[in-house]
Amino acid sequence: MGPHPAVAAIRLAVRRVLHDLLTEHSLEHSAEGDRTRAAAHPGAHNSAATAPEPPRTAPEPPRTAPGHPQPPLVLVACSGGADSMALASALAFEAPRLGIRAGGITVDHGLQPGSDTRAAEVVLRLRELGLDPVESAAVTVGRDGGPEAAARDARYAALDAAAERHGAAAILLGHTRDDQAETVLLGLARGSGTRSLSGMAAVSGAGGRYRRPFLELDRQTARKACMVQSLPVWDDPHNSDPAYTRSRLRHEGLPALEKCLGKGVVEALARTAQLSRDDADALDTWASQAEATVRDASGLLECAKLYALPPAVRRRILRRAAIEAGAPAGSLFARHIEEVDRLITGWRGQKAINLPGRVVAQRQGGRLVIRQG
């Protein structure tokens, strides 16, 4: 008899991600081997080019024998909640079968009494699953951007540091389809444009460090998987605290939408995220290619050339310029970019525009100057 359908679903999602990582790992080390051989035998590449290509096969699990690279390490970020505990259990089951090393990390935000005890308990649970290395990282949460954004920034900084310290190929995150739907609605409420509506990417971070296997699974599947495996879970009281915007959306906003519009809202919002991401990626590529054509010899943006671009492309260039000047991306909203855009499209001699991060945008002699003031 096979595993419970919920358990089978989470394991399949993780297996797919691990297969992707194995393929990337194999290709990376194959390329390194080619470069090493080319350096040792400079003329060998000519004869190799005429050799028949070997048949393509699925990547084999990495071997640790002399001359073979060490298997990749994959970490799971685990808060102790149902989503991340389900993810940890699936990683612990699948990784050894593919020859992948698997570890875990929990982040202690220090925002609640006894958070260090909770972190120690999560470390113990991860070790009981057979994960190694496992560690807890204590962070100090600042105030920039509000409590939720500040906690997120501190958490990702700790995860990045852990990945660097252990040489991890990837960190798995337990965001589900429900989290994706909430992210889309929050982006819609901010009015931040297509990129904000695209939600969370399945692969993100430097070098594709962060992987989200559960974006096509709902929250109940993860919770059910924990229940049938008798995995203890911790329900973060912040997730039900109405002081937090995402909590209100989860417990009040989405249920109200489903009551009004019927079931399927979460699935539709997640689908919207993917469609928006495809559009945003295409527009970002266009803007990246167009940016060089609207700068003068000194690197300043030329207003007349910016004016000729489609608004969606022009505003992406303006946003990128503001971020490069020092404006924090998380604090730069659509209304900020619209004000800067009016320096291009509705010039009436208006004053400089103040942006987050003490960045100032102003029009001077047909050029747009964006710098820290």
C-alpha positions as CSV (number, residue, x, y, z in Angstrom):
1,M,0.0,0.0,0.0
2,G,1.4,3.4,-1.0
3,P,1.6,6.5,1.1
4,H,-1.4,8.7,1.9
5,P,-2.3,11.0,-1.1
6,A,-1.2,14.1,0.8
7,V,2.2,12.5,1.6
8,A,2.6,11.3,-2.0
9,A,1.8,14.9,-3.3
10,I,4.4,16.6,-1.2
11,R,7.1,14.0,-1.9
12,L,6.5,14.3,-5.6
13,A,6.8,18.1,-5.5
14,V,10.1,17.8,-3.6
15,R,11.4,15.0,-5.9
16,R,10.9,17.2,-9.0
17,V,12.9,20.0,-7.4
18,L,15.7,17.7,-6.4
19,H,15.8,16.2,-9.9
20,D,16.2,19.8,-11.3
21,L,19.0,20.5,-8.8
22,L,20.8,17.2,-9.7
23,T,20.6,18.1,-13.4
24,E,22.0,21.6,-12.7
25,H,24.7,20.1,-10.5
26,S,25.7,17.6,-13.1
27,L,25.8,20.2,-15.9
28,E,27.9,22.6,-13.7
29,H,30.5,20.0,-12.9
30,S,30.5,18.7,-16.4
31,A,31.3,22.2,-17.6
32,E,34.0,22.6,-15.0
33,G,35.5,19.3,-16.2
34,D,35.5,20.4,-19.8
35,R,37.3,23.7,-18.8
36,T,39.9,21.7,-16.8
37,R,40.5,19.3,-19.7
38,A,40.7,22.2,-22.2
39,A,43.3,24.0,-20.1
40,A,45.3,20.8,-19.8
41,H,45.0,19.9,-23.5
42,P,44.5,23.1,-25.5
43,G,44.1,21.4,-28.8
44,A,41.8,18.6,-27.7
45,H,38.6,20.5,-28.3
46,N,38.9,20.3,-32.1
47,S,38.9,16.6,-32.2
48,A,36.2,16.4,-29.5
49,A,33.9,18.6,-31.6
50,T,33.8,15.9,-34.3
51,A,33.1,13.0,-31.9
52,P,29.5,11.7,-31.8
53,E,27.4,13.0,-28.9
54,P,26.7,10.4,-26.3
55,P,23.0,9.5,-25.7
56,R,21.3,11.8,-23.2
57,T,20.2,10.1,-20.0
58,A,18.8,11.2,-16.6
59,P,21.5,12.5,-14.2
60,E,22.9,9.8,-11.9
61,P,23.1,10.5,-8.2
62,P,26.4,12.2,-7.4
63,R,29.2,9.9,-6.2
64,T,31.8,10.6,-3.5
65,A,34.5,8.3,-4.8
66,P,37.9,9.9,-5.5
67,G,37.7,12.2,-8.5
68,H,33.9,12.7,-8.2
69,P,32.3,15.8,-6.8
70,Q,30.7,15.8,-3.4
71,P,26.9,15.4,-3.6
72,P,25.0,18.8,-3.4
73,L,23.6,19.9,0.0
74,V,20.0,21.1,0.1
75,L,18.7,22.9,3.2
76,V,15.1,23.3,4.3
77,A,14.0,26.5,6.0
78,C,11.7,25.3,8.8
79,S,9.6,27.4,11.2
80,G,8.0,24.3,12.8
81,G,4.7,25.1,11.1
82,A,2.7,22.6,9.1
83,D,4.0,23.8,5.6
84,S,7.7,23.7,6.5
85,M,7.5,20.5,8.6
86,A,5.8,18.7,5.7
87,L,8.5,20.0,3.4
88,A,11.2,18.9,5.8
89,S,9.7,15.4,6.0
90,A,9.5,15.1,2.2
91,L,13.1,16.3,1.8
92,A,14.3,13.8,4.5
93,F,12.6,11.0,2.6
94,E,13.5,11.9,-1.0
95,A,17.1,13.2,-0.7
96,P,18.8,10.0,0.4
97,R,17.2,8.1,-2.5
98,L,18.8,10.6,-5.0
99,G,22.2,10.7,-3.3
100,I,21.6,14.3,-2.1
101,R,22.7,15.6,1.3
102,A,19.9,17.3,3.2
103,G,19.9,19.6,6.2
104,G,17.8,22.2,7.8
105,I,17.7,25.6,9.4
106,T,15.2,27.4,11.6
107,V,15.3,31.2,12.2
108,D,14.6,32.6,15.7
109,H,13.2,36.1,15.2
110,G,13.1,36.8,18.9
111,L,9.7,38.4,18.6
112,Q,7.9,36.2,21.1
113,P,8.7,34.9,24.6
114,G,10.2,31.5,24.4
115,S,11.2,31.8,20.8
116,D,14.6,30.3,21.5
117,T,12.9,27.2,23.1
118,R,10.7,26.8,20.1
119,A,13.8,27.0,17.8
120,A,15.6,24.4,19.8
121,E,12.5,22.1,19.5
122,V,12.5,22.5,15.7
123,V,16.2,21.7,15.5
124,L,15.5,18.5,17.5
125,R,12.6,17.5,15.2
126,L,14.7,18.1,12.1
127,R,17.5,15.9,13.5
128,E,14.9,13.2,14.3
129,L,14.0,13.2,10.6
130,G,17.6,12.5,9.8
131,L,18.6,15.9,8.4
132,D,22.2,17.0,8.9
133,P,23.5,19.7,9.3
134,V,20.8,21.4,11.3
135,E,21.0,24.7,13.1
136,S,19.1,27.6,14.6
137,A,19.9,31.2,13.6
138,A,19.0,34.0,15.9
139,V,18.3,37.3,14.2
140,T,17.5,40.9,15.3
141,V,14.5,42.3,13.5
142,G,14.6,46.0,12.6
143,R,11.8,48.4,11.8
144,D,12.4,49.3,8.1
145,G,9.3,48.7,6.0
146,G,7.1,47.6,8.9
147,P,7.3,44.5,11.1
148,E,6.4,41.9,8.4
149,A,8.9,43.2,5.9
150,A,11.6,43.7,8.6
151,A,11.2,40.1,9.8
152,R,11.4,38.8,6.2
153,D,14.6,40.8,5.5
154,A,16.2,39.4,8.7
155,R,15.1,35.9,7.9
156,Y,16.4,35.9,4.3
157,A,19.7,37.4,5.5
158,A,20.1,34.5,7.9
159,L,19.2,32.0,5.3
160,D,21.7,33.5,2.8
161,A,24.4,33.3,5.5
162,A,23.6,29.7,6.3
163,A,23.7,28.7,2.6
164,E,27.1,30.4,2.2
165,R,28.5,28.9,5.4
166,H,27.5,25.3,4.5
167,G,28.0,25.6,0.7
168,A,24.3,24.7,0.1
169,A,23.1,24.3,-3.5
170,A,19.6,25.4,-2.6
171,I,17.2,26.2,0.3
172,L,13.7,24.9,0.1
173,L,10.9,27.1,1.3
174,G,7.4,25.9,2.2
175,H,5.2,28.6,0.6
176,T,2.0,27.1,-0.7
177,R,-0.6,28.1,-3.3
178,D,-2.5,29.8,-0.5
179,D,0.5,31.9,0.3
180,Q,0.8,32.8,-3.4
181,A,-2.8,33.9,-3.5
182,E,-2.3,36.1,-0.5
183,T,0.8,37.6,-2.0
184,V,-1.1,38.5,-5.2
185,L,-3.8,40.2,-3.3
186,L,-1.3,42.2,-1.2
187,G,0.4,43.3,-4.4
188,L,-3.0,44.3,-5.9
189,A,-3.8,46.4,-2.8
190,R,-0.4,48.2,-3.1
191,G,-1.0,49.0,-6.7
192,S,2.6,48.0,-7.5
193,G,2.1,46.7,-11.1
194,T,2.5,43.5,-12.9
195,R,5.7,42.4,-11.1
196,S,3.9,42.6,-7.8
197,L,1.0,40.6,-9.1
198,S,3.3,37.9,-10.2
199,G,3.7,36.8,-6.6
200,M,6.6,34.4,-5.6
201,A,8.7,32.7,-8.1
202,A,9.3,28.9,-7.9
203,V,13.0,29.7,-8.2
204,S,14.5,32.9,-6.9
205,G,17.5,34.4,-5.1
206,A,21.2,34.6,-6.2
207,G,22.0,31.7,-8.5
208,G,18.5,30.3,-8.0
209,R,19.2,29.6,-4.4
210,Y,15.6,29.5,-3.2
211,R,13.2,26.8,-4.4
212,R,9.5,26.7,-3.6
213,P,8.2,23.1,-4.3
214,F,4.7,23.7,-2.9
215,L,3.4,26.6,-4.9
216,E,1.0,24.3,-6.7
217,L,-0.2,22.6,-3.5
218,D,-2.7,24.0,-1.0
219,R,-2.1,24.5,2.7
220,Q,-4.5,21.8,3.7
221,T,-2.4,19.2,1.8
222,A,0.7,20.1,3.8
223,R,-1.3,20.0,7.1
224,K,-2.8,16.7,6.2
225,A,0.6,15.2,5.4
226,C,1.8,16.2,8.8
227,M,-1.2,14.7,10.5
228,V,-1.0,11.3,8.8
229,Q,2.8,11.1,9.6
230,S,2.2,12.2,13.2
231,L,4.5,15.2,12.8
232,P,4.2,17.7,15.6
233,V,3.6,21.2,14.2
234,W,3.7,24.7,15.7
235,D,1.1,27.3,14.9
236,D,2.7,30.7,15.0
237,P,0.3,33.1,16.9
238,H,1.4,35.9,14.5
239,N,-0.4,34.0,11.7
240,S,-3.7,34.6,13.4
241,D,-3.0,38.1,14.9
242,P,-5.2,40.7,13.2
243,A,-2.5,43.3,13.8
244,Y,-0.7,41.8,10.7
245,T,-2.0,42.6,7.2
246,R,-1.4,39.1,5.9
247,S,-3.2,37.5,8.8
248,R,-6.3,39.7,8.3
249,L,-6.2,38.8,4.6
250,R,-5.9,35.0,5.4
251,H,-8.7,34.9,8.0
252,E,-11.0,37.6,6.8
253,G,-10.3,38.8,3.2
254,L,-9.9,35.5,1.3
255,P,-12.9,33.8,3.1
256,A,-15.0,36.8,2.2
257,L,-13.9,36.6,-1.5
258,E,-14.7,32.9,-1.6
259,K,-18.1,33.6,-0.1
260,C,-18.8,36.3,-2.7
261,L,-17.2,34.7,-5.7
262,G,-17.3,31.0,-4.9
263,K,-14.6,28.4,-4.5
264,G,-11.6,28.5,-6.8
265,V,-10.5,32.0,-5.9
266,V,-7.1,30.8,-4.6
267,E,-6.4,28.7,-7.7
268,A,-7.4,31.6,-9.9
269,L,-5.1,34.0,-8.1
270,A,-2.2,31.6,-8.3
271,R,-2.8,31.2,-12.0
272,T,-2.9,35.0,-12.3
273,A,0.5,35.1,-10.6
274,Q,2.1,32.9,-13.2
275,L,0.5,34.8,-16.2
276,S,1.7,38.1,-14.6
277,R,5.2,36.7,-14.1
278,D,5.4,35.7,-17.8
279,D,4.4,39.2,-18.8
280,A,6.6,40.9,-16.3
281,D,9.7,38.9,-17.4
282,A,9.1,39.9,-21.0
283,L,8.7,43.6,-20.2
284,D,11.8,43.5,-17.9
285,T,13.8,42.0,-20.8
286,W,12.5,44.8,-23.1
287,A,13.4,47.5,-20.6
288,S,16.9,46.1,-20.0
289,Q,17.6,46.2,-23.7
290,A,16.1,49.7,-24.2
291,E,17.9,51.3,-21.3
292,A,21.2,51.6,-23.1
293,T,19.4,53.5,-26.0
294,V,18.0,56.2,-23.7
295,R,21.2,57.3,-22.0
296,D,23.6,59.9,-23.3
297,A,27.4,59.6,-23.4
298,S,27.7,60.6,-19.7
299,G,25.1,58.0,-18.7
300,L,22.2,60.3,-17.9
301,L,18.7,59.4,-19.0
302,E,17.4,61.5,-21.9
303,C,13.8,62.6,-21.4
304,A,12.8,62.8,-25.1
305,K,14.0,59.2,-25.7
306,L,12.2,58.0,-22.6
307,Y,9.0,59.7,-23.7
308,A,9.1,57.7,-26.9
309,L,9.0,54.4,-25.0
310,P,5.8,52.5,-24.0
311,P,4.9,53.5,-20.4
312,A,5.4,50.0,-19.0
313,V,8.9,49.9,-20.4
314,R,9.8,53.5,-19.5
315,R,8.6,53.0,-15.8
316,R,10.7,49.9,-15.4
317,I,13.8,51.9,-16.5
318,L,12.9,54.6,-14.0
319,R,12.4,52.1,-11.2
320,R,15.7,50.4,-11.9
321,A,17.5,53.8,-12.0
322,A,16.0,54.7,-8.6
323,I,17.1,51.4,-7.0
324,E,20.6,51.8,-8.5
325,A,20.7,55.3,-6.9
326,G,19.9,53.8,-3.5
327,A,16.1,53.6,-3.1
328,P,15.1,50.4,-1.3
329,A,13.2,48.2,-3.7
330,G,10.7,47.2,-1.0
331,S,9.8,50.8,-0.2
332,L,9.5,52.0,-3.8
333,F,5.9,51.9,-4.8
334,A,4.0,52.6,-8.1
335,R,3.0,56.1,-6.9
336,H,6.7,57.0,-6.5
337,I,7.5,55.9,-10.1
338,E,4.4,57.7,-11.4
339,E,5.6,60.9,-9.9
340,V,9.0,60.5,-11.5
341,D,7.3,59.5,-14.8
342,R,5.5,62.9,-14.8
343,L,8.8,64.6,-15.0
344,I,9.0,63.0,-18.5
345,T,5.4,63.0,-19.7
346,G,3.9,66.1,-17.9
347,W,6.9,68.5,-17.5
348,R,5.7,71.9,-16.2
349,G,8.8,72.9,-14.4
350,Q,7.9,71.0,-11.2
351,K,10.4,70.6,-8.4
352,A,12.5,67.5,-7.6
353,I,10.7,64.3,-6.5
354,N,11.8,62.8,-3.1
355,L,12.0,59.0,-3.1
356,P,12.7,56.5,-0.4
357,G,16.3,56.1,0.7
358,R,16.9,59.9,0.4
359,V,17.0,59.6,-3.4
360,V,16.0,62.6,-5.4
361,A,14.8,62.7,-9.0
362,Q,14.8,65.9,-11.0
363,R,14.8,67.1,-14.6
364,Q,17.7,69.2,-15.7
365,G,18.2,70.4,-19.3
366,G,16.3,67.6,-20.9
367,R,18.0,65.0,-18.8
368,L,16.6,63.0,-15.8
369,V,19.0,63.0,-12.9
370,I,18.3,60.5,-10.1
371,R,20.7,60.5,-7.2
372,Q,20.9,60.4,-3.4
373,G,20.3,63.9,-2.1
